Amino acid sequence: MPYNIWCSGCNSMIAKGARFNAEKKHVGNYYSTNIWSFTMKAACCKEEIVIQTDPKNCRYVIVSGAQQKTEDFDIEDAETLALPTDDERGMLADPFYRLEHQEKDLQKKKEAEPMLVRLQRISDQRHSDEYSLNKSLRAKLRSQKKRVAEEEAASRRMGINIRLLPAAEEDAAAASQVKFSTKLGKTRRDKRALINASSIFPGSFGFPVANKKITGLETKRRKISAAAVAYTFREI
C-alpha cells in the first residue's frame, strides 16, 4: 500500500506498506508510460480496492473501495523544514522578490546556524575515527559473548536448561528472607506443642496423647517396683 487509507467496506485503516496479492492490469497510457491498475481485496472485510498509477503527477490514485487518509503535520512538532509551494518557487525566480526577502532569509539562516553547527560537530565526533569506533564495538561484543558463555556454563552446572540473569542485590535480599520448613523443624514444633498441651500433674485430664504416655510410664514403674519387692522377700 503506497499510503494510509480508509477501507470503504468497514471503515478500518490499512497502514502504509501493507502487502496484498493484487491483480495487475494495463488500463491505458500517458504518452509512452503505461498506466497500471491493481485490484486487491481488503483483509478486514474482503472489500475490493482498485488503485491506479498516475504518471502525470508521479503518484497512486485510488479508483474505488477506499479513500486516502489525510494526514497533516505541524512543522515545529515534526522538527522539519517547510518546503516552498509551486507559487513560491515561481516567485523565487523573480530577482525583485528575492531582493525583498533576502533579509528575512538571512535572519532564518542565522537562527538555524547554531543548531546545524552543533549537529555537525556531534556527527564529526561520532564518525571521526572509524577504527576506534570499530575497535570499541568489537571489544564490547567480545565481552558480551564471554559473559553469555559464563552464564550458560553456570546454568548447565546447576542442571538448568535456560540462561540465568546476573545476580542482583535485590534478589539476594529477597532470597535471604525466605525460610523453608523442614521435617526436623516440624517434629520439634509438634513435640513442643505436645508438651505445652500436656498437664504437669499426673492423672489429670490433659492432651490425650500425653495422658497415654504418662499412663504407660506409671505402669512400667509399678511393675519395676513390684519386681524389686518380690526379689527382696525372696532373699529374706
VOBA-1610 file (N, C-alpha, C; in pm, whole numbers, padded with zeros to 5 digits, always signed):
BEGIN
Met+00085-00119+00000Met+00000+00000+00000Met+00089+00124+00000Pro+00067+00219-00093Pro+00157+00335-00102Pro+00138+00437+00009Tyr+00020+00441+00072Tyr-00004+00535+00181Tyr-00119+00481+00266Asn-00145+00544+00380Asn-00252+00502+00469Asn-00387+00532+00405Ile-00478+00434+00413Ile-00610+00451+00352Ile-00717+00404+00451Trp-00840+00447+00424Trp-00958+00401+00498Trp-01037+00308+00408Cys-01070+00189+00458Cys-01148+00093+00381Cys-01293+00139+00375Ser-01353+00136+00256Ser-01492+00179+00241Ser-01590+00075+00292Gly-01549-00051+00303Gly-01640-00156+00348Gly-01664-00154+00497Cys-01557-00143+00576Cys-01572-00149+00722Cys-01512-00029+00792Asn-01465+00069+00717Asn-01407+00192+00771Asn-01286+00166+00860Ser-01211+00060+00828Ser-01088+00031+00901Ser-00970+00092+00827Met-00867+00126+00904Met-00749+00185+00842Met-00653+00076+00797Ile-00601+00087+00678Ile-00499-00003+00623Ile-00370+00078+00615Ala-00268+00031+00684Ala-00145+00109+00700Ala-00061+00107+00573Lys+00020+00207+00562Lys+00114+00216+00451Lys+00216+00102+00460Gly+00244+00040+00345Gly+00338-00071+00341Gly+00276-00208+00354Ala+00142-00215+00377Ala+00076-00345+00385Ala+00081-00415+00249Arg+00109-00546+00252Arg+00125-00622+00128Arg-00007-00692+00091Phe-00036-00697-00041Phe-00156-00760-00091Phe-00121-00842-00216Asn-00197-00946-00237Asn-00192-01019-00363Asn-00290-00952-00459Ala-00237-00870-00550Ala-00321-00787-00637Ala-00316-00838-00780Glu-00425-00809-00850Glu-00433-00839-00994Glu-00390-00715-01072Lys-00288-00729-01151Lys-00229-00617-01225Lys-00284-00614-01367Lys-00332-00496-01411Lys-00387-00481-01546Lys-00334-00353-01610His-00319-00358-01742His-00280-00239-01819His-00407-00171-01867Val-00430-00046-01819Val-00557+00021-01848Val-00540+00143-01938Gly-00419+00182-01974Gly-00402+00297-02061Gly-00258+00342-02065Asn-00237+00459-02126Asn-00103+00514-02141Asn-00108+00664-02116Tyr+00001+00715-02062Tyr+00023+00859-02053Tyr+00146+00887-02138Tyr+00123+00934-02259Tyr+00227+00942-02360Tyr+00284+00801-02382Ser+00409+00779-02351Ser+00466+00646-02371Ser+00473+00564-02242Thr+00420+00618-02130Thr+00425+00549-02000Thr+00295+00473-01978Asn+00307+00349-01938Asn+00189+00266-01913Asn+00120+00307-01783Ile-00012+00295-01783Ile-00092+00317-01663Ile-00141+00180-01618Trp-00104+00144-01494Trp-00138+00012-01441Trp-00245+00023-01335Ser-00331-00078-01332Ser-00437-00087-01233Ser-00413-00210-01146Phe-00428-00192-01014Phe-00407-00301-00918Phe-00538-00324-00843Thr-00591-00446-00854Thr-00716-00483-00787Thr-00684-00582-00676Met-00728-00550-00555Met-00698-00635-00439Met-00819-00637-00347Lys-00820-00729-00252Lys-00927-00741-00153Lys-00872-00711-00015Ala-00946-00629+00060Ala-00904-00593+00196Ala-00916-00715+00287Ala-00818-00731+00376Ala-00820-00846+00467Ala-00924-00831+00577Cys-00970-00708+00603Cys-01064-00686+00713Cys-01207-00724+00676Cys-01250-00693+00552Cys-01390-00721+00515Cys-01404-00770+00370Lys-01294-00803+00305Lys-01296-00854+00167Lys-01351-00751+00068Glu-01340-00622+00102Glu-01381-00516+00010Glu-01280-00507-00104Glu-01330-00493-00226Glu-01242-00485-00342Glu-01190-00342-00356Ile-01057-00329-00358Ile-00991-00199-00368Ile-00916-00193-00500Val-00935-00083-00573Val-00870-00063-00703Val-00784+00061-00695Ile-00656+00046-00729Ile-00561+00157-00728Ile-00493+00163-00864Gln-00474+00285-00916Gln-00408+00305-01044Gln-00286+00395-01027Thr-00192+00377-01118Thr-00077+00467-01121Thr-00114+00596-01195Asp-00051+00705-01153Asp-00073+00836-01216Asp+00062+00890-01260Pro+00109+00854-01380Pro+00242+00900-01423Pro+00252+01051-01435Lys+00142+01119-01462Lys+00148+01264-01479Lys+00190+01333-01350Asn+00134+01290-01238Asn+00165+01351-01109Asn+00260+01268-01024Cys+00308+01156-01080Cys+00404+01068-01010Cys+00347+01021-00876Arg+00228+00964-00879Arg+00165+00916-00757Arg+00068+00804-00789Tyr+00002+00751-00684Tyr-00100+00649-00700Tyr-00236+00711-00670Val-00339+00666-00740Val-00475+00718-00725Val-00566+00602-00690Ile-00651+00622-00589Ile-00749+00521-00551Ile-00872+00538-00639Val-00908+00432-00710Val-01024+00436-00800Val-01151+00403-00725Ser-01151+00297-00646Ser-01271+00256-00574Ser-01230+00169-00456Gly-01323+00156-00360Gly-01304+00066-00247Gly-01238+00126-00126Ala-01183+00244-00135Ala-01114+00305-00022Ala-01094+00453-00050Gln-01046+00524+00050Gln-01011+00664+00036Gln-00883+00693+00114Gln-00804+00784+00063Gln-00675+00813+00125Gln-00695+00886+00256Lys-00613+00848+00356Lys-00619+00913+00485Lys-00542+01045+00478Thr-00608+01153+00518Thr-00545+01285+00514Thr-00468+01305+00644Glu-00340+01330+00632Glu-00254+01347+00748Glu-00182+01482+00738Asp-00203+01565+00840Asp-00139+01697+00847Asp-00042+01697+00964Phe+00077+01751+00941Phe+00179+01756+01044Phe+00217+01902+01069Asp+00241+01932+01196Asp+00291+02063+01232Asp+00442+02065+01210Ile+00490+02167+01144Ile+00632+02173+01109Ile+00719+02180+01233Glu+00674+02256+01335Glu+00754+02268+01456Glu+00756+02139+01536Asp+00640+02071+01546Asp+00637+01944+01620Asp+00717+01836+01549Ala+00711+01833+01417Ala+00786+01732+01341Ala+00933+01768+01326Glu+00970+01893+01362Glu+01109+01940+01352Glu+01162+01923+01210Thr+01083+01970+01115Thr+01121+01965+00974Thr+01119+02104+00915Leu+01167+02117+00794Leu+01168+02244+00724Leu+01050+02252+00628Ala+00991+02370+00618Ala+00877+02390+00528Ala+00927+02403+00385Leu+00876+02320+00296Leu+00915+02326+00155Leu+00833+02432+00084Pro+00894+02505-00006Pro+00819+02610-00078Pro+00716+02549-00172Thr+00604+02617-00184Thr+00498+02573-00274Thr+00534+02609-00418Asp+00447+02569-00509Asp+00473+02599-00650Asp+00473+02750-00676Asp+00381+02821-00610Asp+00378+02967-00629Asp+00504+03033-00575Glu+00550+02983-00459Glu+00672+03041-00402Glu+00794+03010-00488Arg+00796+02890-00547Arg+00908+02859-00637Arg+00910+02954-00756Gly+00792+02988-00808Gly+00787+03083-00919Gly+00832+03222-00877Met+00796+03259-00753Met+00839+03390-00704Met+00989+03397-00681Leu+01046+03286-00638Leu+01191+03285-00614Leu+01270+03308-00742Ala+01210+03278-00855Ala+01279+03304-00981Ala+01281+03452-01016Asp+01198+03532-00946Asp+01193+03676-00971Asp+01303+03743-00888Pro+01397+03815-00949Pro+01506+03878-00872Pro+01457+03984-00775Phe+01348+04057-00808Phe+01297+04159-00717Phe+01238+04095-00590Tyr+01172+03980-00608Tyr+01116+03909-00491Tyr+01229+03860-00401Arg+01336+03808-00461Arg+01449+03761-00381Arg+01515+03877-00307Leu+01523+03990-00370Leu+01584+04106-00305Leu+01501+04154-00186Glu+01369+04151-00200Glu+01283+04195-00092Glu+01288+04101+00028His+01303+03972+00003His+01300+03873+00111His+01440+03825+00149Gln+01541+03892+00103Gln+01676+03847+00134Gln+01708+03864+00282Glu+01663+03974+00342Glu+01691+03998+00483Glu+01624+03892+00572Lys+01501+03856+00536Lys+01431+03754+00614Lys+01501+03619+00603Asp+01548+03586+00485Asp+01618+03459+00466Asp+01749+03457+00543Leu+01819+03570+00546Leu+01945+03576+00622Leu+01920+03562+00772Gln+01809+03618+00821Gln+01776+03605+00962Gln+01743+03459+00997Lys+01670+03391+00910Lys+01642+03249+00933Lys+01770+03167+00933Lys+01863+03201+00847Lys+01990+03130+00840Lys+02069+03147+00969Lys+02070+03270+01024Lys+02143+03293+01148Lys+02081+03217+01265Glu+01947+03209+01267Glu+01881+03137+01376Glu+01905+02987+01368Ala+01911+02933+01245Ala+01929+02788+01229Ala+02075+02746+01231Glu+02168+02841+01219Glu+02309+02806+01209Glu+02364+02739+01336Pro+02334+02789+01458Pro+02387+02719+01577Pro+02345+02574+01586Met+02220+02544+01553Met+02174+02406+01556Met+02247+02321+01454Leu+02266+02375+01335Leu+02335+02300+01231Leu+02481+02276+01268Val+02544+02377+01327Val+02684+02362+01369Val+02696+02257+01478Arg+02602+02259+01573Arg+02606+02160+01681Arg+02584+02019+01629Leu+02490+02003+01538Leu+02467+01871+01479Leu+02589+01823+01399Gln+02652+01915+01328Gln+02771+01878+01251Gln+02886+01839+01344Arg+02900+01910+01455Arg+03006+01876+01550Arg+02982+01739+01613Ile+02857+01711+01648Ile+02826+01579+01705Ile+02853+01468+01604Ser+02815+01493+01479Ser+02840+01393+01375Ser+02989+01370+01354Asp+03068+01479+01357Asp+03213+01463+01341Asp+03275+01386+01457Gln+03225+01410+01579Gln+03279+01338+01693Gln+03246+01189+01687Arg+03130+01156+01639Arg+03090+01015+01634Arg+03159+00938+01523His+03188+01006+01412His+03240+00936+01296His+03379+00983+01256Ser+03450+01049+01347Ser+03582+01099+01312Ser+03684+00987+01299Asp+03681+00890+01393Asp+03780+00781+01393Asp+03704+00650+01380Glu+03695+00599+01260Glu+03621+00474+01238Glu+03692+00355+01300Tyr+03824+00357+01302Tyr+03899+00244+01361Tyr+03870+00231+01511Ser+03870+00344+01581Ser+03842+00338+01726Ser+03698+00294+01752Leu+03605+00343+01672Leu+03466+00301+01690Leu+03450+00151+01665Asn+03513+00102+01558Asn+03505-00041+01528Asn+03571-00123+01638Lys+03683-00073+01691Lys+03755-00145+01797Lys+03672-00153+01924Ser+03610-00042+01962Ser+03528-00043+02083Ser+03405-00132+02068Leu+03345-00131+01950Leu+03228-00216+01929Leu+03264-00364+01934Arg+03378-00399+01875Arg+03420-00539+01876Arg+03457-00584+02017Ala+03521-00495+02095Ala+03554-00530+02234Ala+03427-00549+02316Lys+03328-00462+02294Lys+03201-00477+02365Lys+03132-00607+02328Leu+03139-00644+02200Leu+03076-00769+02156Leu+03146-00890+02215Arg+03281-00886+02221Arg+03355-00999+02280Arg+03323-01015+02428Ser+03317-00905+02502Ser+03283-00914+02644Ser+03141-00966+02665Gln+03051-00926+02578Gln+02914-00974+02589Gln+02906-01124+02561Lys+02977-01171+02458Lys+02977-01315+02429Lys+03039-01394+02543Lys+03146-01341+02603Lys+03210-01409+02715Lys+03116-01419+02835Arg+03045-01310+02863Arg+02951-01312+02976Arg+02838-01411+02952Val+02786-01416+02829Val+02678-01509+02798Val+02727-01653+02811Ala+02851-01682+02766Ala+02905-01817+02777Ala+02921-01857+02924Glu+02968-01765+03009Glu+02982-01795+03152Glu+02846-01821+03217Glu+02746-01742+03182Glu+02613-01763+03239Glu+02554-01897+03194Glu+02574-01933+03067Glu+02523-02063+03021Glu+02596-02178+03089Ala+02729-02167+03110Ala+02803-02272+03179Ala+02756-02287+03323Ala+02731-02174+03391Ala+02680-02180+03529Ala+02542-02244+03533Ser+02459-02217+03435Ser+02326-02278+03432Ser+02336-02429+03408Arg+02428-02472+03321Arg+02445-02616+03298Arg+02497-02687+03422Arg+02584-02623+03499Arg+02634-02685+03623Arg+02522-02704+03724Met+02424-02615+03723Met+02311-02627+03815Met+02200-02715+03758Gly+02220-02766+03636Gly+02120-02853+03575Gly+02000-02778+03520Ile+02020-02655+03480Ile+01911-02572+03426Ile+01938-02550+03278Asn+01834-02563+03197Asn+01850-02552+03052Asn+01835-02410+03001Ile+01808-02316+03089Ile+01793-02178+03047Ile+01903-02093+03111Arg+01937-01984+03043Arg+02042-01896+03094Arg+01983-01802+03198Leu+02048-01799+03316Leu+02002-01715+03425Leu+02060-01574+03411Leu+01985-01477+03458Leu+02031-01340+03458Leu+02134-01319+03568Pro+02218-01217+03557Pro+02316-01191+03663Pro+02248-01164+03797Ala+02317-01204+03904Ala+02261-01186+04039Ala+02253-01038+04074Ala+02147-01002+04143Ala+02126-00864+04185Ala+02112-00859+04336Glu+02141-00741+04393Glu+02131-00727+04538Glu+01987-00741+04587Glu+01893-00694+04508Glu+01752-00708+04547Glu+01711-00855+04555Asp+01758-00937+04458Asp+01725-01079+04460Asp+01787-01149+04580Ala+01913-01113+04614Ala+01978-01175+04729Ala+01906-01139+04859Ala+01863-01012+04872Ala+01791-00971+04992Ala+01657-01042+05004Ala+01587-01058+04891Ala+01458-01129+04895Ala+01476-01276+04926Ala+01583-01338+04873Ala+01606-01480+04899Ala+01645-01504+05045Ser+01718-01408+05106Ser+01757-01428+05246Ser+01639-01423+05341Gln+01531-01361+05302Gln+01413-01352+05387Gln+01321-01473+05376Val+01348-01561+05284Val+01265-01680+05266Val+01314-01790+05360Lys+01225-01849+05436Lys+01257-01958+05528Lys+01177-02082+05488Phe+01251-02190+05461Phe+01188-02315+05418Phe+01163-02405+05539Ser+01050-02469+05541Ser+01014-02557+05651Ser+01072-02696+05626Thr+01139-02754+05730Thr+01198-02888+05721Thr+01122-02985+05809Lys+01148-03114+05789Lys+01080-03216+05869Lys+01125-03214+06013Leu+01257-03185+06036Leu+01308-03178+06173Leu+01243-03063+06249Gly+01231-02950+06182Gly+01168-02838+06248Gly+01021-02865+06278Lys+00953-02934+06188Lys+00812-02967+06214Lys+00799-03062+06332Thr+00891-03161+06341Thr+00886-03255+06454Thr+00909-03184+06586Arg+01004-03090+06586Arg+01029-03015+06708Arg+00910-02931+06747Arg+00846-02870+06651Arg+00728-02789+06683Arg+00615-02876+06736Asp+00599-02996+06680Asp+00494-03085+06729Asp+00521-03130+06873Lys+00647-03163+06902Lys+00681-03204+07039Lys+00661-03090+07137Arg+00702-02970+07097Arg+00685-02855+07185Arg+00537-02826+07211Ala+00457-02841+07106Ala+00314-02821+07124Ala+00253-02929+07213Leu+00306-03051+07201Leu+00257-03161+07286Leu+00290-03137+07432Ile+00409-03087+07458Ile+00449-03060+07596Ile+00368-02945+07653Asn+00347-02841+07573Asn+00269-02728+07622Asn+00124-02765+07648Ala+00072-02862+07571Ala-00069-02901+07588Ala-00089-03001+07701Ser+00016-03072+07742Ser+00001-03175+07847Ser+00002-03110+07985Ser-00052-03182+08084Ser-00060-03132+08221Ser+00064-03174+08299Ile+00106-03089+08392Ile+00223-03122+08474Ile+00186-03212+08591Phe+00056-03231+08619Phe+00012-03315+08728Phe-00028-03452+08675Pro+00025-03559+08737Pro-00010-03694+08689Pro-00156-03724+08714Gly-00217-03791+08620Gly-00356-03834+08636Gly-00457-03729+08600Ser-00415-03606+08570Ser-00510-03502+08532Ser-00546-03515+08386Phe-00655-03458+08354Phe-00705-03467+08217Phe-00636-03361+08133Gly-00559-03405+08041Gly-00488-03313+07951Gly-00504-03359+07809Phe-00400-03345+07736Phe-00399-03385+07595Phe-00404-03536+07587Pro-00484-03601+07505Pro-00500-03748+07504Pro-00369-03822+07481Val-00289-03778+07393Val-00164-03849+07366Val-00071-03839+07484Ala-00064-03720+07549Ala+00024-03704+07664Ala-00021-03793+07780Asn-00153-03800+07809Asn-00204-03886+07916Asn-00174-04032+07890Lys-00180-04073+07764Lys-00150-04212+07731Lys-00004-04246+07760Lys+00087-04155+07728Lys+00228-04179+07755Lys+00256-04182+07905Ile+00192-04089+07978Ile+00213-04086+08124Ile+00161-04214+08188Thr+00046-04261+08145Thr-00011-04386+08199Thr+00082-04504+08174Gly+00142-04509+08054Gly+00234-04617+08024Gly+00358-04613+08111Leu+00410-04494+08139Leu+00527-04481+08226Leu+00494-04523+08369Glu+00378-04485+08417Glu+00338-04525+08554Glu+00321-04676+08564Thr+00270-04740+08462Thr+00254-04886+08463Thr+00389-04956+08469Lys+00484-04906+08391Lys+00619-04964+08393Lys+00684-04945+08528Arg+00663-04828+08589Arg+00722-04802+08721Arg+00666-04895+08826Arg+00535-04921+08821Arg+00474-05013+08919Arg+00528-05154+08902Lys+00546-05197+08776Lys+00599-05331+08753Lys+00741-05345+08807Ile+00823-05241+08785Ile+00960-05246+08837Ile+00961-05251+08989Ser+00875-05169+09052Ser+00869-05168+09199Ser+00821-05302+09252Ala+00721-05364+09190Ala+00671-05495+09236Ala+00777-05603+09220Ala+00852-05598+09112Ala+00958-05698+09093Ala+01067-05681+09197Ala+01100-05556+09234Ala+01204-05532+09335Ala+01159-05582+09471Val+01032-05559+09509Val+00981-05605+09639Val+00979-05757+09644Ala+00939-05822+09535Ala+00937-05968+09533Ala+01077-06026+09547Tyr+01174-05963+09484Tyr+01312-06012+09494Tyr+01365-05994+09636Thr+01325-05886+09707Thr+01370-05861+09845Thr+01314-05965+09939Phe+01185-05998+09925Phe+01124-06101+10010Phe+01186-06238+09984Arg+01225-06263+09862Arg+01283-06392+09825Arg+01418-06409+09894Glu+01497-06303+09908Glu+01626-06313+09976Glu+01606-06332+10124Ile+01503-06266+10181Ile+01480-06283+10324Ile+01434-06426+10352
//
